[in-house]
Amino acid sequence: MRIEVLKEDKNELKLKVHGEDHTLMNMLRGKLAEKVDFVAYRKEHPLDDFVVFLVRTKRGSPRTVIKRAIKELIKEWEALKL
C-alpha cells in the first residue's frame, strides 16, 4: 500500500491510497465517523487502483485520529477468535 498526501493542514487531511478498495476504507471510515467532523472516501473509477480518503477534525490532528483508529481496528481484529 502506497499513500500520497494530497492536502494537509491543521484540521484536514486528504490522502490518495493506492492498492486498497472499499474493504479497508469502509472499515476505517466507520471507525472515524463518530470521532471526526467529516470523513469520506471515493473510488473515482472502478478500474482505478486507488481511493481518495478525506478526514476533517474540529480540533486535533487528523493524522493522530487516523493512527488511533487504525490501532483500534487492529486490536479488534486481533481479539477476533475463530
ZARO-154547 format. One line per field, with one value per atom (N, C-alpha, C): residue number from 0; residue in three letters; atom name; x, y, z. Coordinates in Angstrom, 2 decimals. Example, Ala and Ser with C-alpha at 12.3 -4.5 7.8 and 13.67 -1.06 7.14 Angstrom:
<atoms>
n = 0 | 0 | 0 | 1 | 1 | 1
res = ALA | ALA | ALA | SER | SER | SER
atom = N | CA | C | N | CA | C
x = 13.19 | 12.30 | 13.20 | 12.85 | 13.67 | 12.90
y = -5.69 | -4.50 | -3.30 | -2.25 | -1.06 | 0.03
z = 7.80 | 7.80 | 7.80 | 7.08 | 7.14 | 7.87
</atoms>
This chain:
<atoms>
n = 0 | 0 | 0 | 1 | 1 | 1 | 2 | 2 | 2 | 3 | 3 | 3 | 4 | 4 | 4 | 5 | 5 | 5 | 6 | 6 | 6 | 7 | 7 | 7 | 8 | 8 | 8 | 9 | 9 | 9 | 10 | 10 | 10 | 11 | 11 | 11 | 12 | 12 | 12 | 13 | 13 | 13 | 14 | 14 | 14 | 15 | 15 | 15 | 16 | 16 | 16 | 17 | 17 | 17 | 18 | 18 | 18 | 19 | 19 | 19 | 20 | 20 | 20 | 21 | 21 | 21 | 22 | 22 | 22 | 23 | 23 | 23 | 24 | 24 | 24 | 25 | 25 | 25 | 26 | 26 | 26 | 27 | 27 | 27 | 28 | 28 | 28 | 29 | 29 | 29 | 30 | 30 | 30 | 31 | 31 | 31 | 32 | 32 | 32 | 33 | 33 | 33 | 34 | 34 | 34 | 35 | 35 | 35 | 36 | 36 | 36 | 37 | 37 | 37 | 38 | 38 | 38 | 39 | 39 | 39 | 40 | 40 | 40 | 41 | 41 | 41 | 42 | 42 | 42 | 43 | 43 | 43 | 44 | 44 | 44 | 45 | 45 | 45 | 46 | 46 | 46 | 47 | 47 | 47 | 48 | 48 | 48 | 49 | 49 | 49 | 50 | 50 | 50 | 51 | 51 | 51 | 52 | 52 | 52 | 53 | 53 | 53 | 54 | 54 | 54 | 55 | 55 | 55 | 56 | 56 | 56 | 57 | 57 | 57 | 58 | 58 | 58 | 59 | 59 | 59 | 60 | 60 | 60 | 61 | 61 | 61 | 62 | 62 | 62 | 63 | 63 | 63 | 64 | 64 | 64 | 65 | 65 | 65 | 66 | 66 | 66 | 67 | 67 | 67 | 68 | 68 | 68 | 69 | 69 | 69 | 70 | 70 | 70 | 71 | 71 | 71 | 72 | 72 | 72 | 73 | 73 | 73 | 74 | 74 | 74 | 75 | 75 | 75 | 76 | 76 | 76 | 77 | 77 | 77 | 78 | 78 | 78 | 79 | 79 | 79 | 80 | 80 | 80 | 81 | 81 | 81
res = MET | MET | MET | ARG | ARG | ARG | ILE | ILE | ILE | GLU | GLU | GLU | VAL | VAL | VAL | LEU | LEU | LEU | LYS | LYS | LYS | GLU | GLU | GLU | ASP | ASP | ASP | LYS | LYS | LYS | ASN | ASN | ASN | GLU | GLU | GLU | LEU | LEU | LEU | LYS | LYS | LYS | LEU | LEU | LEU | LYS | LYS | LYS | VAL | VAL | VAL | HIS | HIS | HIS | GLY | GLY | GLY | GLU | GLU | GLU | ASP | ASP | ASP | HIS | HIS | HIS | THR | THR | THR | LEU | LEU | LEU | MET | MET | MET | ASN | ASN | ASN | MET | MET | MET | LEU | LEU | LEU | ARG | ARG | ARG | GLY | GLY | GLY | LYS | LYS | LYS | LEU | LEU | LEU | ALA | ALA | ALA | GLU | GLU | GLU | LYS | LYS | LYS | VAL | VAL | VAL | ASP | ASP | ASP | PHE | PHE | PHE | VAL | VAL | VAL | ALA | ALA | ALA | TYR | TYR | TYR | ARG | ARG | ARG | LYS | LYS | LYS | GLU | GLU | GLU | HIS | HIS | HIS | PRO | PRO | PRO | LEU | LEU | LEU | ASP | ASP | ASP | ASP | ASP | ASP | PHE | PHE | PHE | VAL | VAL | VAL | VAL | VAL | VAL | PHE | PHE | PHE | LEU | LEU | LEU | VAL | VAL | VAL | ARG | ARG | ARG | THR | THR | THR | LYS | LYS | LYS | ARG | ARG | ARG | GLY | GLY | GLY | SER | SER | SER | PRO | PRO | PRO | ARG | ARG | ARG | THR | THR | THR | VAL | VAL | VAL | ILE | ILE | ILE | LYS | LYS | LYS | ARG | ARG | ARG | ALA | ALA | ALA | ILE | ILE | ILE | LYS | LYS | LYS | GLU | GLU | GLU | LEU | LEU | LEU | ILE | ILE | ILE | LYS | LYS | LYS | GLU | GLU | GLU | TRP | TRP | TRP | GLU | GLU | GLU | ALA | ALA | ALA | LEU | LEU | LEU | LYS | LYS | LYS | LEU | LEU | LEU
atom = N | CA | C | N | CA | C | N | CA | C | N | CA | C | N | CA | C | N | CA | C | N | CA | C | N | CA | C | N | CA | C | N | CA | C | N | CA | C | N | CA | C | N | CA | C | N | CA | C | N | CA | C | N | CA | C | N | CA | C | N | CA | C | N | CA | C | N | CA | C | N | CA | C | N | CA | C | N | CA | C | N | CA | C | N | CA | C | N | CA | C | N | CA | C | N | CA | C | N | CA | C | N | CA | C | N | CA | C | N | CA | C | N | CA | C | N | CA | C | N | CA | C | N | CA | C | N | CA | C | N | CA | C | N | CA | C | N | CA | C | N | CA | C | N | CA | C | N | CA | C | N | CA | C | N | CA | C | N | CA | C | N | CA | C | N | CA | C | N | CA | C | N | CA | C | N | CA | C | N | CA | C | N | CA | C | N | CA | C | N | CA | C | N | CA | C | N | CA | C | N | CA | C | N | CA | C | N | CA | C | N | CA | C | N | CA | C | N | CA | C | N | CA | C | N | CA | C | N | CA | C | N | CA | C | N | CA | C | N | CA | C | N | CA | C | N | CA | C | N | CA | C | N | CA | C | N | CA | C | N | CA | C | N | CA | C | N | CA | C | N | CA | C | N | CA | C | N | CA | C | N | CA | C | N | CA | C
x = 0.85 | 0.00 | 0.90 | 0.62 | 1.35 | 0.35 | 0.76 | -0.13 | 0.51 | -0.23 | 0.21 | -0.63 | 0.01 | -0.72 | -1.06 | -2.36 | -2.82 | -3.01 | -3.44 | -3.66 | -3.55 | -2.87 | -2.79 | -2.71 | -3.60 | -3.50 | -3.87 | -4.09 | -4.30 | -5.44 | -6.54 | -7.72 | -8.19 | -7.42 | -7.86 | -6.69 | -7.00 | -6.00 | -6.69 | -6.14 | -6.67 | -5.57 | -5.88 | -4.90 | -5.34 | -4.36 | -4.60 | -3.96 | -4.80 | -4.34 | -4.36 | -3.18 | -3.03 | -3.10 | -3.70 | -3.74 | -4.82 | -5.74 | -6.84 | -8.17 | -9.21 | -10.54 | -11.52 | -12.75 | -13.80 | -13.63 | -13.02 | -12.94 | -12.29 | -11.06 | -10.35 | -10.87 | -11.13 | -11.55 | -12.89 | -13.81 | -15.12 | -14.99 | -14.14 | -13.91 | -13.32 | -12.33 | -11.70 | -12.67 | -13.43 | -14.43 | -15.43 | -15.89 | -16.84 | -16.27 | -15.02 | -14.37 | -14.18 | -13.89 | -13.65 | -14.93 | -16.03 | -17.26 | -17.71 | -17.56 | -18.03 | -16.96 | -15.76 | -14.65 | -14.26 | -14.74 | -14.30 | -15.51 | -15.22 | -16.25 | -16.76 | -15.85 | -16.21 | -15.20 | -15.69 | -14.82 | -15.54 | -14.79 | -15.35 | -14.22 | -14.58 | -13.63 | -14.38 | -13.64 | -14.27 | -13.29 | -13.84 | -13.10 | -13.63 | -12.80 | -13.28 | -13.73 | -13.09 | -13.47 | -13.21 | -14.08 | -13.92 | -12.57 | -11.93 | -10.65 | -9.45 | -9.68 | -8.59 | -8.05 | -6.75 | -6.11 | -5.89 | -6.74 | -6.59 | -7.94 | -7.98 | -9.13 | -8.61 | -9.47 | -9.15 | -9.89 | -9.16 | -9.69 | -9.54 | -10.63 | -10.62 | -11.12 | -10.36 | -10.74 | -10.63 | -11.68 | -11.66 | -12.00 | -11.23 | -11.48 | -11.86 | -12.59 | -12.88 | -11.67 | -11.02 | -9.77 | -8.90 | -7.63 | -6.72 | -6.25 | -5.18 | -4.55 | -5.28 | -5.63 | -6.24 | -5.33 | -4.02 | -3.08 | -3.19 | -3.24 | -3.32 | -4.62 | -5.72 | -7.02 | -7.03 | -6.46 | -6.40 | -5.54 | -4.38 | -3.50 | -4.19 | -4.90 | -5.63 | -6.71 | -7.43 | -8.49 | -7.91 | -6.77 | -6.13 | -5.71 | -5.13 | -4.74 | -5.95 | -7.08 | -8.30 | -8.79 | -8.75 | -9.17 | -8.27 | -6.96 | -6.02 | -6.34 | -6.59 | -6.94 | -8.22 | -9.21 | -10.48 | -10.25 | -9.46 | -9.21 | -8.34 | -7.39 | -6.55 | -7.38 | -8.40 | -9.24 | -10.24 | -10.41 | -11.35 | -10.83 | -11.64 | -11.24 | -12.20 | -11.62 | -12.46 | -12.37
y = -1.17 | 0.00 | 1.23 | 2.12 | 3.38 | 4.50 | 5.50 | 6.60 | 7.92 | 8.72 | 10.06 | 11.08 | 12.09 | 13.18 | 14.20 | 14.40 | 15.35 | 16.74 | 16.78 | 18.06 | 17.82 | 18.73 | 18.62 | 20.02 | 20.24 | 21.43 | 21.05 | 22.03 | 21.78 | 20.80 | 20.94 | 20.12 | 19.26 | 19.16 | 18.38 | 17.60 | 16.37 | 15.52 | 14.79 | 14.93 | 14.26 | 13.35 | 12.07 | 11.06 | 10.34 | 9.91 | 9.01 | 7.68 | 6.68 | 5.39 | 4.39 | 3.95 | 3.00 | 1.57 | 0.72 | -0.71 | -1.11 | -0.22 | -0.54 | -0.23 | -0.84 | -0.59 | -0.37 | -0.71 | -0.44 | -1.20 | -2.36 | -3.18 | -2.44 | -2.04 | -1.34 | 0.08 | 0.77 | 2.17 | 2.30 | 1.40 | 1.46 | 1.17 | 0.22 | -0.04 | 1.18 | 1.79 | 2.97 | 4.15 | 4.35 | 5.42 | 5.22 | 3.99 | 3.70 | 3.96 | 3.60 | 3.81 | 5.30 | 6.07 | 7.51 | 8.34 | 7.82 | 8.61 | 9.27 | 8.60 | 9.19 | 10.04 | 10.10 | 10.81 | 12.10 | 12.32 | 13.48 | 14.27 | 15.45 | 16.31 | 15.78 | 15.25 | 14.73 | 13.67 | 12.58 | 11.55 | 10.93 | 10.75 | 10.13 | 9.58 | 8.66 | 8.19 | 7.99 | 7.98 | 7.70 | 6.98 | 6.10 | 5.42 | 6.02 | 6.82 | 7.62 | 6.79 | 5.65 | 4.78 | 3.34 | 2.40 | 1.01 | 0.39 | 0.86 | 0.29 | 0.97 | 2.07 | 2.74 | 1.85 | 1.93 | 1.16 | 2.02 | 3.00 | 3.88 | 4.42 | 4.90 | 5.65 | 6.96 | 7.96 | 9.24 | 9.28 | 9.53 | 9.49 | 10.87 | 11.41 | 12.75 | 12.72 | 13.37 | 13.48 | 14.94 | 15.45 | 16.79 | 16.68 | 17.36 | 17.37 | 18.78 | 18.85 | 20.16 | 20.67 | 19.75 | 20.08 | 18.84 | 19.04 | 17.91 | 17.55 | 16.81 | 16.42 | 15.27 | 15.41 | 14.29 | 13.06 | 13.27 | 12.13 | 11.33 | 12.03 | 11.36 | 10.58 | 11.17 | 10.50 | 9.25 | 9.34 | 8.19 | 7.08 | 7.44 | 6.43 | 5.71 | 6.46 | 5.84 | 4.88 | 5.31 | 4.46 | 3.18 | 3.27 | 2.08 | 1.13 | 1.68 | 0.85 | 0.16 | 0.87 | 0.26 | -0.87 | -0.67 | -1.72 | -2.95 | -2.72 | -3.83 | -4.62 | -3.93 | -4.62 | -5.43 | -4.86 | -5.57 | -6.83 | -6.77 | -7.93 | -8.96 | -8.51 | -9.45 | -10.19 | -9.52 | -10.15 | -11.13 | -11.08 | -11.98 | -13.41 | -14.29 | -15.70 | -16.54 | -17.36 | -18.24 | -19.65
z = 0.00 | 0.00 | 0.00 | -0.91 | -1.00 | -0.73 | 0.07 | 0.43 | 0.03 | -0.71 | -1.09 | -0.33 | 0.21 | 0.85 | -0.24 | -0.46 | -1.47 | -0.88 | 0.38 | 1.05 | 2.56 | 3.23 | 4.69 | 5.29 | 6.25 | 7.07 | 8.50 | 9.33 | 10.76 | 11.03 | 10.31 | 10.60 | 9.44 | 8.38 | 7.22 | 6.63 | 6.25 | 5.60 | 4.45 | 3.26 | 2.07 | 1.53 | 1.43 | 1.04 | -0.23 | -1.00 | -2.12 | -1.70 | -1.52 | -1.01 | -2.17 | -2.55 | -3.67 | -3.16 | -3.95 | -3.65 | -2.66 | -2.38 | -1.46 | -2.14 | -1.59 | -2.15 | -1.01 | -1.22 | -0.24 | 1.07 | 1.06 | 2.26 | 3.42 | 3.25 | 4.33 | 4.53 | 3.45 | 3.58 | 4.28 | 4.03 | 4.68 | 6.18 | 6.56 | 7.99 | 8.67 | 8.05 | 8.62 | 8.69 | 7.65 | 7.65 | 8.78 | 8.94 | 10.01 | 11.39 | 11.60 | 12.89 | 13.17 | 12.14 | 12.30 | 12.38 | 11.88 | 11.73 | 13.03 | 14.14 | 15.41 | 16.09 | 15.52 | 16.17 | 15.47 | 14.25 | 13.48 | 12.96 | 12.46 | 11.90 | 10.56 | 9.73 | 8.42 | 8.00 | 7.43 | 6.87 | 5.66 | 4.59 | 3.39 | 2.53 | 1.67 | 0.67 | -0.63 | -1.71 | -3.00 | -3.92 | -4.68 | -5.73 | -7.01 | -7.66 | -8.78 | -9.98 | -10.19 | -11.30 | -10.87 | -11.24 | -10.80 | -11.17 | -12.23 | -12.65 | -11.98 | -11.27 | -10.57 | -9.45 | -9.22 | -8.17 | -6.92 | -6.70 | -5.54 | -5.11 | -3.88 | -3.38 | -2.81 | -2.79 | -2.17 | -0.83 | 0.24 | 1.60 | 2.23 | 2.78 | 3.35 | 4.79 | 5.68 | 7.10 | 7.52 | 8.18 | 8.78 | 10.25 | 11.07 | 12.51 | 12.96 | 14.07 | 14.65 | 15.41 | 16.09 | 16.78 | 16.81 | 16.85 | 16.86 | 15.46 | 15.43 | 14.18 | 13.49 | 12.23 | 11.51 | 11.47 | 11.36 | 11.34 | 12.64 | 13.76 | 15.06 | 15.18 | 14.76 | 14.84 | 13.96 | 12.76 | 11.86 | 12.47 | 13.01 | 13.61 | 14.77 | 15.60 | 16.72 | 16.21 | 15.19 | 14.64 | 14.05 | 13.39 | 12.83 | 13.95 | 15.03 | 16.18 | 16.79 | 16.89 | 17.42 | 16.52 | 15.22 | 14.29 | 14.40 | 14.54 | 14.68 | 15.94 | 17.05 | 18.31 | 18.16 | 17.50 | 17.28 | 16.48 | 15.44 | 14.60 | 15.32 | 16.12 | 16.89 | 17.93 | 18.48 | 19.50 | 18.90 | 17.60 | 16.93 | 16.98 | 17.51 | 17.62 | 16.80 | 15.99 | 15.14 | 15.63
</atoms>
